[in-house]
Amino acid sequence: MDIQRALERLQMTIFSQCFSPCGKYLAVGNNYGEIAIFSLSAALSSEAKEENKNPMVSFTAHESPVYCLVSTDRQLLSAGDGEVKAWNWSEVVKKGCTEAWRRSPQTRSNLEIPEINSVVLNQKDNTLLLGGGDTNVHVMDLESGTFTHVFKGHKDYIHCIALREQFRECLSGSEDGSVRLWDLRNGEQVHAIEVYKYQECARPQYGKWISCIATDCDFMVCGGGPALTHWHLRSMTPTTVFPLPDVQQQVMFYQDLLLSAGHSPTINHCQINGEIKAQIGRA
C-alpha cells in the first residue's frame, strides 16, 4: 500500500452500506466517492484470512461522498451530491462496474449542488424517495426514470426519510427540527411535528435537528438533537423518551425492540417502554 492510500484510509469515513438482494455481499460507500463490495461468506468464514476481509472489488462511483446506498432486486443504487446512479449487481459481483444510469432531481439553483442524504425504496409503487440539501423530498419513478412529485415544506436540509406504507405516507426529518408526514398519492403535507418544542424531548445543547426516523404503523421513533423518542402518530404525542445521553443517528424497529446507534460506540437494544435491554459495544 502506498503512502497516499494509507493516509486516505486514516481519514476514511463510511457513510452508507447495504446488502445485495441475495444476501451474499455487502456494499459500502465512503467519503471519497468509492463503493467497496465485500463477500460475506469469505469474510465471515471461520477459516478467513486477512485478505478475505478486504473488498473483492472497489470503484469510484461519485465525485462526492457516497451518502446513501439502496438495493433493488437487480441494481445497487448510490447517491452523492445531486445525483443518483445505478449499478447492475450481476456486473458488480463479476468486478464489472459500469454505470447503468444516473438521474438528478431538479433543484432551485444551478450554482449549488445539494447532497442527497437519504434514499428510500418504495417497492409497492416502484419509486425512489430522495431527500437532502435542497430541503425537498423528491419522488422518482424507477420504471420511467422521471421525477413525479416534489414534497415542499421543510426550511432546512433533510437528514432522513421513512415509509408508512399502510397509510401511503412517508415521513421526513430535517435540520429545521421538524418531522413532516406526506401523502404519497398527492404530495400534500399531512402533519408537521416540531419535536424540539416538546419539553420532554428537547435537548438544546445538541440542537434541534432530526437525524433518524423509523415507523411501525401507528408509531414513530425519531431522534437527533432531541432525545430518541417513541411517538403515537394518531394523537401526535410522545409516549416514551429513551434514556440515551448521546445523539442517535440510526434507529429501526426490530420485533418488539428498538435498535439504535449514534455518537457512542454501542448499539442500543431498547424496549418500547424505555428500558435499555442491552448495549453492545466494541471489544
N, C-alpha and C positions, 0 to 999 in steps of 0.2 A: 504494500500500500504506500503511495507516495505521500509526501508531507502535506500537500494541499488537501488531499482527500481525508487524511487523518484529522486535520484541523476542522474541515467541514463536518465530520462526524461528531466532533466535540460540541458543535453549535447546532446540531440537527434537532428539530422538533417534529414529532409525529402529530399531525393534525387530524388524520382520518384513517379509518380502517373498515373493511367489510369482508364477509366470506363469499366465496364463489357459490353458485346455486347447488353444486354437488357436495359442498362442504369439505372438499379436499384441500382448498387453497385459501390463503389469507392475503388480501391486498391491503397495502399500507401506503399512505401519502404523506409527504413531508414538506418542510418549509422551502426546500429547493425546487419544488415543482416536480419531484420524482415520484414514481409509483414503483413499489417493490412487491413481488409476488413470492410468497413462501409456500412450500409444500408442507402441510401439517403432518402428514404421515412420516415424512423424513425427519422433520424437526423434533417430533414428539416420540419417536421410536426409542425404546429402551436401549437400543444399540446405536443411537445417533452420535455421530462425531461432530466436532466443532464446525466443520464445513457444511454439514447438513442443516445447520441453523442459519446459514446465510441465505439470502434470496436466490431462488432459482432463476429469476430474471428481474431486471430493473430497467426503467427507461424514463426519460424526461417527457412528461405529459403536458406541463404548462410552464409558462414563463414566470408565473406567480406560485405561491404555495398552493398545494392541493388541500383545500379546506374541507371537501366532502367527497365521499365515495359511497355509491349505492350500486347494488347488483340487481339486474333483471334476470330472466331465465336464460338470456343469451349474451347479454352485454354487461360490461363494467362501465359505469358512468362516473366521471370525475368532474369536479367543479373547482375553478380558481377565480381569478379576477375577471368578472364579467362574462364568463363563458362556461358552457358545459360540453364535455366531449364524451364520445362513446368508443369503447374498445371491445372487440369481439372476444369472448372468453375462449372460443375454440382456437383462436390465433395466439392469444396471450400465453396460454399454457404450453404452446409449442414454441414460445420465445419469439413470436412474430407480433410486433407492437405497432401495427398500422392503424391510424385513426380511422374510425368508421364514419363519424360525422361530428359536427360541432354546431352549437346554437348559442346565440347571445340574446338575452331579453333586452328590449328597448329601455333605455334609461333617460333621465331628464337632461343630462348634459353629455356631450361628446368629449368634453375636456377631462372628465373624471371617470375612471373605470372602477365601479364599486365591486368589492369582493362578494362572492356568494358563500354565505356562512352555513346555510342549511339546505339540504335537498332531501325530499321525502317522496317515495314512490307510492302512488295510489293505484294499486293493482286493479281495483274494481272498475275504475274509469280509464285505466291505461294512461294516466297522466303523471307528470312530474311537478311537484311544488318546489319553488325556489324562493329563498329569502336571503337578504343580505344588506349591503351598504346603501342601497337606494331607498330603503325604508318600506319597500313594497313586497308583497307576495305575488309571484308570477306563476301562472299555470300553463304548462306546456303539454300538448297532445303528442304522445310518443309515436303514434302511427303516422301523423302528417308532419310532425316537427314544427308545428305552428304554436304560437302563444295565444291562448284563447281568453284568458282573464287576467286582470291585474287587481289585486286587493289593496286599496289605499286607505290609510288611517293612522299608521304609526308616524311618530315625529322624529324617530332616530332609528339607527340601523337594527336589523333583525338578527337575533342570535340563533333562534330555534323555531322549529315547526313540528307539530304533531297532528295526526289524523284522529278524528272522532267519527269513525266510519258508520256507526249505527245511525247517526243523525245527519250524514252527508255534510259534515262540518270539518274544519281544520282550526287549529289554534296556533297563534304565533306569539313569541316572546321577544321583547325588544329592549334596547338600551334606554328607551324612554320610561321603563318601569312598568309597562302595561302588558297584559296578556289579552289578546283580542280573538274572539271567535268569529269565524266567517262561514257563510253558507256557500258550499261548493257549487251549488246549482246556478247561483246568480251573482256571486261575489259580494253580496251585501254583508255588512258587519252586523252580527247578531248581538254581541255583548262586548264590553271592554272592562277589564278588571285592573285597577291601578293598585297593584299588590303592596307597594311600599307605603300606601296611605293607611293600611291596616296596622294598628299599633302592635299587635301580637306577632306580625311578620317583619316589621321594619327593623333594619339594621343600618342606620345612617352612616356608620363608619365604613361600610362596604359599598355604599351607593345604592341605587335603585334598579340597576339593570337585571334583566331576566335572562339567565344563561341556559336553562334547561326546562323542558316540559315533557310530561308523559300523560296519557289519558287512559281511562278504563271506564267506558260507557258514561255513567253519570258523575264520574270523579276525575279530578285532575291533580297532579302534583307538579309544583314548579319551585324554582329557587334560583339563586344567584347572589345579588347583593342582599335582598330579603332572605330570611331563613327558608329552608326547604319546608314546604307546607302542603298538606293534603286538603283539597277543596271539594265541596259538593257543588256541582255545576248548575243544578236546577235552582238552588237557592242563592248561588253565588256567595257562599260563605266558607271561610276556612274552618276545617274540623280538627286538624292535628298539626301542630308545629313540632318538627323533629329537632331534638336537642343536639344538633351537629354544629359546632362552633365555626367551622371553616366554610368557605364558599363552595357550593356544589355545582359542578359543571356538566354532569351527566346523570340521568335518572331513568329508571324503567320499572314498570310493574312486572313482577315475576311470581306467578302462582299467587299466594296470599301475602307476599312480601313486596317491599320496595328495595331496589338496589340503586345505590348512588355512589358517585366518586367525584372528587374535586381537588382542592388545594392540599389536602393532607394525603400521605402515601397509603391510604386504605380504601378498600371497597366496603361500603356500609350495607349491612343487611338489616332492614328496619321493618318492624311490624306496623300495620296501619294505625294502631293505637298510639304510636310514637315510641314504643320500646325499641332500643337498639339490640337486636338479637345477636349480631356478630360484627366484628370489624377485622377484615383480613388485610394484612399489610405485607410489605416486602420483608423477606427474611433478613 
